[in-house]
Amino acid sequence: MSTPYPAATLVAPRVREYFVRHSMSHSGTAVAPVPDTDVIEHLIDATFWTSLRREEGYIPKLSLAYLPPDYNTNSMLFERPIPLAPAVLAKVAPVVERAGIHLGVWRIDGELRAWGTTQSIPTLCLVVEVVEPGLVVVKHHRGEKSGKFVNVAVLEGDQIKMVDDAASSLPDCPALISSLLGFDSPSAWVGSVNVLVQLAVSMRAHGRGGLLLLVPTGTDGWRDSMVTPIPYAVSPPFRGMSDLLKDGGRNKPPDHFQEALRSVVDAIGGLTAVDGATVMTDSYELLAFGAKIARRRGSPQIEIITLTEPVEGGVPRTVTPAQLGGTRHLSAAQFVNDQRDAIALVASQDRRFTVFAWSPCADHVHGHQVEALLL
């Protein structure tokens, strides 16, 4: 039997309180059952120790969802439910390695066991997922047929990060952050497209780092902050994503619309792997990629940036450009300093993801470090 994972014991009561609170706010809506503290602790413990094992040289990728076996008639049921032992879970992990497939877990004959696999889970269904060895994310379904789950907690070794779901109500919080947190409006739970969220996930997935600039539609002021000529300018603007979103799936079955959206998101996300910045309007028209950022003539060099992370206990930090780390982050912050109606999304090769936006309250650039929301 494996040694208990201390972080699981510490975080489980806080995770349960989260699910109780949000389940009450969804009264009248069909949501998943609220897990007991011991269930949460057990699932985190099992996934953490499984993540540290190797099965035929492979790192187990695992996703456990807490729901009864009779929730969906299309689920695949094991004849004999399996125990949540790390050695056993590591062997079956390849079954649920692909996105959207989970091992269903429920209490059977008084013991938590994996009863089979499922691709359909209810709103507020507890999911515990292995990201990489020693890195576990607690999340839940937000009610959409597809789209990013809402992260509740991130555990890495002895480090615990509880996502601060009140961060979306803070001044200057960009809409993208609210969408990632999942609490901007009821539409964030059911039926929302959240294109920027999907773009952020896609940018992070290719692992090469990337920079996406969102600029106002119908203006060319952003070009004053670019080295010219721009090597990969797009003319006329590519409207594949904007046209798809304007249609809104009215002329496509929902599955076809989501598939088309994923395809164009990944195509644009892939452009961000090219050295330089990808530029897109706030109506999702692609203007350029591989663009080099330069300080706008007459604009002061950026001097300070506020950095925050939407986790409980997080304290804002005021840093200098030299402390940002990396030319990609520095150039993104300078761009927003010069183009104050723009937003910059920056993915690092080391998993960091920062959204830079101008803060009218602080009167300088604000960097929102949101990697805990994207895992």
N, C-alpha and C positions, 0 to 999 in steps of 0.2 A: 504493500500500500504506500502511495506517495505521501511525502510530508505536506501538510496543509500549506497553501499559498497565503501568507499573511495579508497581502493586499486585498484578497477576495473577502476576508473576514471584515476588514476595515470599510470597504466600499459598499458591501451588500445592503446595509440598512439605508444608506443614502440613495442607492439606486431604487430600492423599494419605495421610499418616500416619493421619489420622482414619479414612478408609475402610478401610485395611489393618487397623487395630485392631478396628474393629467387624465387619468381615468375618470375622475369626478368632473373634470371640465368637459368631458365628452358624453355626459349623461344623455340618454336617448339615442346614442349612436352605437352600433355594434362594434365592440372593441374586444381585444383578447383579454383573458383573465389576468388579474394582477398576480405576479409571482410572489410567493413567500420569500422571506429573507434567506432561509436555508436553501431554497431552490436557486436563487441568484448566486449565492456563495458556491454552491456545488458546481454549477455550470461554468463559472469563471475559473474555479480551481481545476476542473477537468480540461478545459481548453488551454489553460496556461501550461500545464505539465505535458499535454499532448504536443504543444508547439515546440517543446525542447527535445522531442524525440526525432529519430530518423527512421524512415521505413524504406529499405532498399536504396539508401542514399538520398532520398527525397525529403524535403521539409513538409510536414503535413499542413495543408490549408483546410480549415474546418469552419463550419458555420452551424451552430446549434440554435434551434428555434423552439420556444416553449409553448406548445399547443397540443390539444388532445388529438389522438389518431383519427377520430371520426369528424374532424373539422372539414376535410375536403375528400370527396369520394374519389378524386383522381390521384390521391397520394399513393405511394408505393409502400406497402406494409411488409415488414419482416415477419416471417413465420414465428421466430423467437426473438423478441426485443433484446437488444444488447446492452450490457452494463456500460456506464460512463467511465470505464477504466482507460487511462491514457494509452496503454499498449493496444487495446482493442480499437479505440477511436483512431489511432494512427494508421491502422490497417485499412479501415473503411473510409478514411479521409478523401481518397481520390474520387469517391462516389459523389461528393458534394464540393469538389474543388472549383467547378465552374460557377460563374456568377448566377445568382437567382435560385440556387438549389440548397436546401437546408436539411440537416438531420433533425427530424421532429423528436422532441423529448417530452415525456409526461411521466407522472408517477403511476407505476403499474405494480400492483401487488405490494404497495407500500415502499417501492424503491424507484428512484429516477432511472429511466432507461430510454434509449433511443429506439423508437418504434418503427422507423422507416424514413423515407425522404419525401419532401414536399416542395413545390414551387409556388404555392399559394398560401399566404399567411395573412391574418387579419390586422387591422389597424392597432397600433400599440402592442404588437406582439414582441416580446423580449427575444432578441437575437444576440448571441455571444459569438464573436468571430475571431479567428486567428489571422493576423495580418502577416506576421513573420515571427521567428523565434523570440519568445518573451514579450511579444506585443499583442495585446488582446483588446478588442473594442466591444463595448456594450452598446447596443443600438436598438432601434425599433422601427417597424414599418410605419410609414406616414400615411397609408391609405391609398396611395396611387397604385395603379397596375404596374407601372415601372417608375424608375426614378431613384434618387439618392435617399437612403434611409437617414433617420435622424440619430446622430451620435449622442449618447448619454454620458459615457465615461470611457477614458482611454487609460489602460494600465500597461506600463512598460517596466518590468522588473519591480522595484519597490516604489516607483513613481506612479501616483494616481492623479489624473486630471478629470474633474467633474465639469462637464460643459455647463456654462452659466446661461440658462435659458432666459434670463432677464436682460441679457446683453442687447437683444434686439430693440429694447425700449430706450436705450441710451441715446443721447443726442449724437448726431452725425453718423449714426449707424447706416452704412450703405444697404440698399435693398438686397444685394447679393448676400450679405452676411445674415440678414433676416431670413432669407430663403434657406440658407444652409442650416440655420438654427431650427427652422421649421415652425416658427411661431409668429410669422408676420401677419397672417390672416387665415380664416378658414380655408381659403383656396390653396394655401400652402400644404394642406393635408390631403385634399382630394382633387384630382384633376389638373393640378398646376403643371406647367411645362418646365419652369425653372431652367431655362436654357443656359444661363451663366453658370449655374451649379454643374450642369452636365459638361460644359466646356472646361470648367475648373478641374473636374475629375479626369477628363480626357487629357488635359495638359499634364497633369501629374502622372498619369499612367505611362506615358512614353519614357519617363525617367531621364530625359536629357536636359531638363530645365527648359523654361520658356517664358515669354513675355507677351501678354495680350493687352493692347490699349483700346479702350472704349472711348470714342470721341463723339461729340454732338453731330447729329445728322444735318447735312446741308451746309456745313462750314468747312473751310480749308485752313483755319488758324493752326491746326496741329502740324501742318507742314513747316511752320516756322521753327519747330523744335526737332527737325530732321536734317540729317546730312543729305544733300542733294547732289546728283540725282538719286532717287530711291531705286535700288537695283531691281526690286520685284514689286513695283506698283501694279495695281490691277485696274484696267480701264477697258470698258466701263466697270463699275463696281460689281462684284459677284453677288447676286441676290438669291442664291439658292436657299439659304437659311431664311432670309426675310420673306421671300415668297411663300415658303412652306408655312411659316408662322402666320402670315396673313390669311392663308387658306384655313389654318386652324384645324385641319383634318376633315373639313366638311366634305371634301370630294374623295376621301380615302377611308377605308375601314380603320378603326382605332389601331389595330396591330400594324397595319401598313404605314400609318402615319408615324407611329413610334419608331418603326424600323427605318423609315426615311429620315427621321430626325436624328437618330443615332448615327446614321451613315454620314450626314453632313456635319454633325458635331465632331465626329472623329476625323473627318477630312480637314476641318479647320484647326482642330486640336493638333493634328499632325504638322501643320504649317508652323506652329510655335516652336517646333524642334529645330527649325532653321535658325542659325545665328542671327540675332537682331530681333526686332519687335514685329508682331503681327498687329495690324491696325484694322479696327472694325467700328462702324457707327453704332450708336445706341439703338438703331433699328435693325441691326444685324446684317448690314451690307459690308462685305469685305473690301477693303481699300488697298491693302499692301501687306507684304510679309518680308522678313529679312531686312527691315528698315533700321537704320542706325540713328539713335537719339543723340541730339546735340543741344546744349543750352541755348535757349532762344536769345537772339541778339538784344542786349539791353536788359535782360532779366538777371536778377541777382542769383548768385550760387546758393543753393539750399544750405542752410546752416544747422537746423534741428528737425527731428522727426519724432513724433510720439508713437510708441509701439504698444499695442495691447493684444491680449489673447483672451477670447471669450470663454474663460474657464473660471470656476469659483476660486476666489482668493488671488486672482490675477491682479497685479499692480501695474498701472501705466508707467512706462519708462520713456524718458526723453533722451534721445541719443543723437550723436553727430553723424554725418554721412560716413565717416571713416569706420564707425561702429556697426554699420548696416551689414557689412560683409558681402563682397562681390560686386562687380561692376553692373550686373543686371539689376540688382536692387537699387543701387545708387542712381542709375540712369532712369529707372521707373519713377523714383521719388522726385528727381529733378523735373521730369516731364510733367508730373502732376503739379509741381510747384509753379511751373510756367503755364500750364493749361489747366486751370482750376476747375473747369467743368468736365474734366476727363477722369477716368478711373483706370488704374493699371493693375493687372493680375500677374503675379510673378511666381513661377514654380521653380524650385531649386532641385538640383540633383540629389540633395541630402534629405528630401521629403518635406522641406519647409515650403509653405505656400502663404504669400502675403498679398493682401489687397490694399493698394495705396489710394487714398481719396483725400481731397482737400477738406479740412475741418474749419468751418466758419466759427465755431465756438473757440477753438484754440488759435485760430488764425495762422495755422501752418499745416503741413502734410501729416496725415494720420495713417500709420501702417497697421492693418488688422492681420495678425498672424493666425491663420485659420486651419493649419494642417490637422489639428485635432478634430475638425469637423468633416474632413475629407477622407479619412482612413476607412 
